[in-house]
Structure formats: structure tokens, C-alpha cells
Amino acid sequence: MLETRLSDRIQTKKEQLDGLRPLPTTAVRRLNEQLNLEWIYNSNAIEGSTLTLRETQLILEQGITIGGKSLREHFEVVNHQEAIKLVESLAAGVEPISAYHIRQIHALVLARIDDDNAGQYRQVPVRIAGTSHEPSPPWDIAAQMDAWAAWLQTQEGELGPIELAAESHHRLVAIHPFIDGNGRTARLIMNLVLMRSGFPPAIIARVNRQQYYRVLAQADGGNLKPLVNFVGRAVERSLTLYLEACTPQTTPPLSEDAWIPLREAAQFVPYSQDYLSLLARTGRLEAVKRGRVWHTTRQALAAYLETVEKGVSNSGDL
């Protein structure tokens, strides 16, 4: 289901990263701190937290209270950090991921926020605003969660890691097993699946919230491909960050390897900046977002043009 160009790039970058192992300890520690901060900030922001990235960092690193912010928002930060620690521990193990592990993670997500429901399946029906999907009825949740875990075990080795992570995420939010905290828990589980296969965590950005909801809705309708590619693009970004942090840089980068904004990149190809932006957003062109601006490289442009000349395509490719 991964778009061909995106799949090829992810495979290449994963092989490059594996070739650098053991990774430099200091660089990995700094990068993990950065990614975990982004993970916590964005996952909470998707669910409505008003804390900024800097405020989230201050809570994590200095334990300070941010004026004008709710106690719940502070707990959401420290809880998510504890949940990530559990995910990292589970990722290092070999025990199959079970419904019990999901309840453990959820218990951390809602600790001190809603202790009565933390780690407990909901006992009331719910509806998800903005979607026609109906989550599992409360009396069927335990069985559905056991079936989810059984499905995950049977699909490991059958589905690719990114496909498995994306679909496990969707299946979990479709069940909607908890009264609150389903999205955060599902994204934690998605990254647990990725990390078990040696991938870095994928960060779903707050600015992509509407697209995230849209691809989940498409998955509700039976079309998983948009969600898989959405997750794949997040995985590629994390792989790029790891490679940049862990690759020895003894000489300046070649001009064709330097990241340039799409506005500048458009002068090297017969495409407009808007069209390059479309290619970047859909994963067809290797690109990273710095702030709100997409960047690519001249080498990535050449690689894309080569695939066009070769007629590389999937359904919906450009």
C-alpha cells in the first residue's frame, strides 16, 4: 500500500541507518529527547491541549507550572512521558503486544486526570464527533481487544512494519475501547509496533490534524492506503532526522544534497512550487518540513524526475 517512491526511500534510509549501528550514544540521546518532546506536544495538541512546544519542554525539563494553563494539561505532558517510557521498555522486549499492555499504557495516559477510568474499558456507548463510524458496543470491547491482539500477532511478518503500525492504529481507534485517551493510546501503540521493527517513532504533527482525521475516516470506509502513506511520510521524516544526527559529517554537504525550500527548488525542474508542494505532501518527492516550509534537495528532484521517465506509478501517482 505504500507509494512506490516513498517505500523505496524508506527502505534505503532504514538500511543506511542500520549500517551506522551502533549509533552514537550522545547523538541518539539528544535526538530522542527532541522526538519525544515533539511526540508529546503534538499528540496532546491534536486532542486539544493549548500548551505550546516551548511550554511542554519547560514542564518536562524543569517541572514548572505554566500560568493560565489547566492542571489537566500539565498532567497530560508528564503522563505521556511516562507512557513513552513504557512503550520504549515494551519495544525492547519480545513479549507479544496484548490488550493488557494497551490498558497499562492507557492507565498512564489518564493517571491523575481520570483515575476511575484509567486503564479501564468504557462501560457506556459513545459516538465520535464528525464521523459516521460507530465504535464497538461496551459489552463487546473486551472480546474485540483480544481479537485485536490476536490479529496483530498473526499479521507480524505478513504485513510490512508501516502497514502493520498504521492498520493496528486504525483498528484500535475503531474499537474506541476507552471513554477518553483513545487517540493518544493508539498513537503510542502505533509507535510501539514501529519501534519493535527497528524504526524510530513517527510523529503526527498538530498542523496535519485535519489530514490525519481525513485518512482515518477513509480507513473507516475500507480504504487504508491514505493512512498507510500518511504514517509512512512521518516515518521517513524521523529516519531523515536520525540519519542527519548519526552520520559523521567531516566535509560540507554537496550542493545537490543540501536542503532547499521548494520556492528555490522550482527553478531546477519544469514544475511550479505548488506542484512540488503536492508531490511533497503525498510522499512522491523526498521532502522535509522545516517549520511551515517544505524543503527538498536537488538530488531528490533528480530522483523523482528519473522515476517519471521510467514510468513508475501506483494508482493515484503523479
C-alpha positions as CSV (number, residue, x, y, z in Angstrom):
1,M,0.0,0.0,0.0
2,L,3.0,2.3,0.4
3,E,3.5,4.6,-2.6
4,T,6.4,3.1,-4.6
5,R,8.8,6.1,-4.4
6,L,8.1,6.5,-0.7
7,S,8.6,2.8,0.0
8,D,11.9,2.8,-1.8
9,R,13.2,5.8,0.1
10,I,12.2,4.4,3.5
11,Q,13.8,1.1,2.7
12,T,17.0,2.9,1.6
13,K,17.1,5.1,4.7
14,K,16.4,2.2,7.0
15,E,19.3,0.3,5.5
16,Q,21.5,3.3,5.8
17,L,20.6,3.7,9.5
18,D,21.1,0.1,10.2
19,G,24.5,0.3,8.6
20,L,25.5,3.0,11.1
21,R,24.7,0.8,14.1
22,P,25.8,1.0,16.9
23,L,24.5,4.6,16.7
24,P,26.5,7.3,18.6
25,T,25.1,7.5,22.1
26,T,25.2,11.2,22.6
27,A,23.6,12.0,19.3
28,V,20.8,9.4,19.8
29,R,20.1,10.7,23.3
30,R,19.7,14.3,22.1
31,L,17.6,13.2,19.1
32,N,15.4,11.0,21.3
33,E,14.8,13.9,23.6
34,Q,13.8,16.1,20.6
35,L,11.5,13.5,19.1
36,N,9.9,12.6,22.5
37,L,9.2,16.3,23.0
38,E,7.6,16.6,19.6
39,W,5.7,13.4,20.2
40,I,4.2,14.6,23.5
41,Y,3.4,18.1,22.3
42,N,1.8,17.1,19.0
43,S,-0.2,14.1,20.4
44,N,-1.6,16.3,23.1
45,A,-2.2,19.2,20.8
46,I,-4.2,17.0,18.4
47,E,-6.5,16.3,21.3
48,G,-7.0,20.0,22.2
49,S,-4.1,20.9,24.6
50,T,-3.3,24.6,24.4
51,L,0.3,24.2,25.6
52,T,3.0,25.4,23.2
53,L,6.0,23.3,22.3
54,R,8.2,25.5,24.5
55,E,5.7,25.3,27.4
56,T,5.7,21.5,27.0
57,Q,9.5,21.5,27.1
58,L,9.6,23.6,30.3
59,I,7.2,21.2,32.0
60,L,9.3,18.2,31.0
61,E,12.7,19.6,31.7
62,Q,12.1,21.9,34.6
63,G,8.8,20.7,36.1
64,I,7.4,24.2,36.2
65,T,3.8,25.2,36.2
66,I,2.7,27.3,33.3
67,G,0.4,30.2,34.3
68,G,-3.0,30.2,32.8
69,K,-2.9,26.5,31.8
70,S,-5.0,23.8,33.4
71,L,-3.7,21.1,35.7
72,R,-5.1,18.6,33.3
73,E,-2.8,19.9,30.5
74,H,0.2,19.6,32.8
75,F,-0.7,16.0,33.7
76,E,-1.1,15.2,30.0
77,V,2.5,16.1,29.5
78,V,4.1,14.2,32.3
79,N,1.7,11.2,31.8
80,H,2.6,11.0,28.1
81,Q,6.3,11.0,29.1
82,E,5.7,8.0,31.4
83,A,3.7,6.2,28.7
84,I,6.6,6.6,26.3
85,K,9.0,5.1,28.8
86,L,6.7,2.1,29.0
87,V,6.5,1.9,25.2
88,E,10.3,2.0,25.0
89,S,10.5,-0.8,27.5
90,L,8.0,-2.9,25.6
91,A,9.7,-2.2,22.3
92,A,12.9,-3.7,23.7
93,G,11.2,-6.9,24.7
94,V,9.8,-9.8,22.8
95,E,6.5,-10.5,24.6
96,P,3.6,-10.2,22.1
97,I,1.7,-6.9,22.4
98,S,-1.5,-7.7,24.2
99,A,-4.7,-6.0,25.3
100,Y,-3.2,-5.9,28.8
101,H,-0.3,-3.7,27.5
102,I,-2.8,-1.3,25.9
103,R,-4.6,-1.0,29.2
104,Q,-1.2,-0.4,31.0
105,I,-0.4,2.4,28.6
106,H,-3.8,3.9,28.8
107,A,-3.6,3.9,32.6
108,L,-0.5,6.1,32.4
109,V,-2.1,8.4,29.9
110,L,-5.1,9.2,32.2
111,A,-3.3,8.9,35.5
112,R,-4.5,11.7,37.9
113,I,-6.8,13.0,35.2
114,D,-9.4,10.3,35.4
115,D,-8.3,7.6,37.8
116,D,-11.6,5.9,37.8
117,N,-11.4,5.2,34.0
118,A,-7.6,5.0,33.6
119,G,-6.8,1.5,32.1
120,Q,-10.5,0.5,32.2
121,Y,-12.6,-0.3,29.2
122,R,-15.6,2.0,28.9
123,Q,-19.0,0.8,30.0
124,V,-21.1,3.2,28.0
125,P,-21.8,3.7,24.3
126,V,-20.1,6.6,22.6
127,R,-20.2,8.4,19.3
128,I,-17.2,10.0,17.6
129,A,-18.0,13.6,16.5
130,G,-17.6,14.3,12.8
131,T,-17.8,10.7,11.7
132,S,-20.5,8.1,10.9
133,H,-18.4,5.3,12.3
134,E,-19.9,3.6,15.3
135,P,-17.4,2.2,17.8
136,S,-17.8,-1.2,19.4
137,P,-20.6,-1.5,22.0
138,P,-19.3,-1.6,25.6
139,W,-20.3,-5.2,26.2
140,D,-18.1,-6.4,23.2
141,I,-15.0,-4.4,23.9
142,A,-13.0,-7.0,25.8
143,A,-13.6,-9.6,23.1
144,Q,-12.7,-7.0,20.4
145,M,-9.5,-6.1,22.1
146,D,-8.5,-9.8,22.5
147,A,-9.3,-10.2,18.8
148,W,-7.2,-7.1,18.0
149,A,-4.2,-8.6,19.8
150,A,-4.6,-11.9,18.0
151,W,-4.8,-10.2,14.7
152,L,-1.6,-8.3,15.4
153,Q,0.3,-11.5,16.2
154,T,-0.9,-13.2,13.0
155,Q,0.0,-10.2,10.9
156,E,3.5,-9.7,12.1
157,G,5.7,-10.9,9.3
158,E,2.8,-10.8,6.9
159,L,2.4,-7.1,6.7
160,G,5.2,-4.6,6.4
161,P,6.0,-2.7,9.6
162,I,4.5,0.6,8.4
163,E,1.3,-1.1,7.1
164,L,1.0,-3.1,10.4
165,A,1.5,0.0,12.5
166,A,-1.0,2.1,10.6
167,E,-3.7,-0.6,10.5
168,S,-3.2,-1.5,14.2
169,H,-3.7,2.2,15.0
170,H,-6.9,2.3,12.9
171,R,-8.3,-0.9,14.3
172,L,-7.7,0.3,17.8
173,V,-9.4,3.7,17.4
174,A,-12.3,2.0,15.6
175,I,-12.9,-0.1,18.7
176,H,-12.6,3.1,20.8
177,P,-12.1,1.0,23.9
178,F,-11.8,3.8,26.5
179,I,-14.0,6.7,27.5
180,D,-11.1,9.1,26.8
181,G,-7.5,9.0,25.7
182,N,-8.1,6.6,22.7
183,G,-6.1,8.8,20.2
184,R,-3.1,9.2,22.4
185,T,-3.0,5.5,23.2
186,A,-3.4,4.5,19.6
187,R,-0.5,6.6,18.5
188,L,1.6,5.2,21.3
189,I,0.7,1.7,20.1
190,M,1.5,2.6,16.5
191,N,4.9,3.7,17.5
192,L,5.4,0.6,19.7
193,V,4.8,-1.5,16.5
194,L,7.3,0.6,14.5
195,M,10.0,0.6,17.2
196,R,9.7,-3.2,17.5
197,S,10.8,-3.4,13.9
198,G,13.8,-1.0,14.4
199,F,12.1,2.2,13.1
200,P,12.1,5.5,15.0
201,P,8.8,6.8,16.3
202,A,6.5,8.6,13.8
203,I,5.3,12.0,14.8
204,I,1.9,13.0,13.7
205,A,2.0,16.8,13.7
206,R,-0.7,19.0,15.1
207,V,-0.7,21.1,11.8
208,N,-1.7,17.9,10.0
209,R,-4.6,17.2,12.3
210,Q,-7.3,17.6,9.7
211,Q,-5.5,15.4,7.2
212,Y,-5.0,12.8,9.9
213,Y,-8.7,12.7,10.7
214,R,-9.5,12.5,7.0
215,V,-7.3,9.5,6.3
216,L,-8.7,7.8,9.4
217,A,-12.2,8.4,8.0
218,Q,-11.1,6.9,4.7
219,A,-9.8,3.9,6.6
220,D,-13.3,3.6,8.3
221,G,-14.6,3.3,4.8
222,G,-12.2,0.5,3.9
223,N,-9.5,2.5,2.2
224,L,-6.4,2.1,4.3
225,K,-3.9,3.3,1.7
226,P,-4.1,7.0,2.6
227,L,-3.5,6.3,6.2
228,V,-0.6,4.0,5.5
229,N,1.1,6.6,3.3
230,F,0.4,9.3,5.9
231,V,2.2,7.2,8.5
232,G,4.9,6.4,6.0
233,R,5.7,10.0,5.4
234,A,6.0,10.6,9.2
235,V,8.3,7.6,9.4
236,E,10.5,8.9,6.6
237,R,10.9,12.3,8.4
238,S,12.1,10.5,11.5
239,L,14.5,8.4,9.6
240,T,15.9,11.5,7.9
241,L,16.4,13.2,11.3
242,Y,18.2,10.1,12.6
243,L,20.5,9.9,9.6
244,E,21.3,13.6,9.8
245,A,22.2,13.2,13.5
246,C,24.1,10.0,13.3
247,T,26.0,10.3,10.0
248,P,29.6,11.6,10.5
249,Q,30.0,14.9,8.7
250,T,33.7,15.5,8.0
251,T,33.1,17.6,4.9
252,P,30.5,20.2,3.9
253,P,27.5,18.6,2.1
254,L,27.5,18.6,-1.7
255,S,25.2,21.2,-3.2
256,E,22.8,18.6,-4.6
257,D,22.4,17.2,-1.0
258,A,21.6,20.5,0.7
259,W,18.0,21.1,1.7
260,I,16.4,24.0,-0.1
261,P,12.9,25.5,0.1
262,L,10.5,24.4,-2.7
263,R,10.4,28.0,-3.9
264,E,14.1,27.7,-4.8
265,A,13.8,24.1,-6.0
266,A,11.2,25.0,-8.6
267,Q,13.9,26.7,-10.7
268,F,15.6,23.4,-11.3
269,V,12.6,21.4,-12.6
270,P,9.7,22.0,-15.0
271,Y,7.2,22.2,-12.1
272,S,5.7,25.0,-10.1
273,Q,6.3,25.4,-6.4
274,D,2.6,24.5,-5.8
275,Y,3.1,21.2,-7.7
276,L,6.2,20.4,-5.8
277,S,4.3,21.0,-2.6
278,L,1.7,18.5,-3.8
279,L,4.4,15.9,-4.5
280,A,6.0,16.6,-1.1
281,R,2.7,16.3,0.8
282,T,1.9,13.0,-0.9
283,G,5.3,11.5,-0.4
284,R,6.2,11.2,-4.1
285,L,9.0,13.7,-3.7
286,E,11.5,13.4,-0.8
287,A,11.0,16.5,1.3
288,V,11.0,17.6,4.9
289,K,9.1,20.4,6.6
290,R,11.1,23.0,8.5
291,G,8.6,24.9,10.5
292,R,5.9,25.5,7.9
293,V,8.1,25.4,4.8
294,W,8.8,22.3,2.8
295,H,12.4,21.7,1.8
296,T,13.9,19.2,-0.7
297,T,17.2,18.6,-2.4
298,R,18.4,18.7,-5.9
299,Q,19.3,15.0,-5.7
300,A,15.7,14.3,-4.6
301,L,14.4,16.3,-7.6
302,A,16.6,14.3,-9.9
303,A,15.4,11.0,-8.4
304,Y,11.8,12.0,-8.9
305,L,12.4,13.0,-12.5
306,E,14.1,9.7,-13.1
307,T,11.0,7.8,-11.8
308,V,8.8,9.8,-14.0
309,E,10.9,8.9,-17.1
310,K,10.8,5.3,-16.1
311,G,7.0,5.4,-15.7
312,V,7.0,4.4,-12.0
313,S,3.4,4.6,-10.8
314,N,0.8,3.4,-8.4
315,S,-2.9,4.1,-8.5
316,G,-3.2,7.8,-8.0
317,D,0.5,8.5,-8.6
318,L,1.6,11.6,-10.4
